[in-house]
Amino acid sequence: MKIDILPVVPKPYVLFIPLVGMVLFVVLYILAALNYPGGSWIVLDQEGFNFWNNYLCDLLDRNAINGELNPARFFARTSLGVLCISLVLLWYYLPALFANKSVNLFIMWLAGLMALIITMSLTSGTHDITVRVAGFLGAIGFISCFIELFKAKYYKLLFFGVLCLLIFLTNYYIYETGTFLRSLPVIQKITFVCFITWFVFMDLTLYKKLKNEGSSIDVDP
């Protein structure tokens, strides 16, 4: 069964926008970390942001954990918005990576977009609900994407994506059960790095596919 409401194929240069957004996310989050006053749930009176103790979400709050007003939130919230918008754009056009337009592809597309849009509400004070809902929808989107990657024989992207999902599930398990909670701040950062790397590879693969298709059209008589 084909789905006709998926987006049209974009121009290849559009795929540079998500790449720039992901780079900006990293830069802005580094600036946020440098401006964080201090405190973590492990060491309440620590100075500044600590890689081993602080969660990335700590940078989003109005007040730092030590009670001071948190100027880092401006950089952190901007970076989160930039990342989500960038990934929404990538995921919106991601169906163009696959030749066959199926119901599963539509589920991948819709669930992924909804997960990313919901993630933007992390700054609204509904952190736990947002994580659970976005995580559930994201898992549906990723699993559907894995099916499409397998059918299209993108095995390297599939393997890396499955690895990312396993790390995410480990992160979620620790978050819900409290097991090895002391290690969660570091695992959270590893999860972000892995997913962003996967999205970069997905973006570049889609760019190359569209570029090659455009070149073949140009040389056709």
Buried (B, 14 or more C-beta within 10 A) or exposed (E): EEBEEBEEBBEBEBBEBBBEBBBBBBEBBEBBBEBBBBBBEBBEEBEBBBEEBBBBBBBBBEEBBBEEEBEBBBBBBBBBBBBBBBBBBBBBBBBBBBEEBBEBBBBBBBBBBBBBBBBBBBBEEEBEEBBBBBBBBBBBBBBBBBBBBEBBEBEEBBEBBBEBBEBBEBBBEBBEEEEEEEEBBEBBBBBBEBBBEBBBBBBEBBBEBBBEEEEEEEEEE
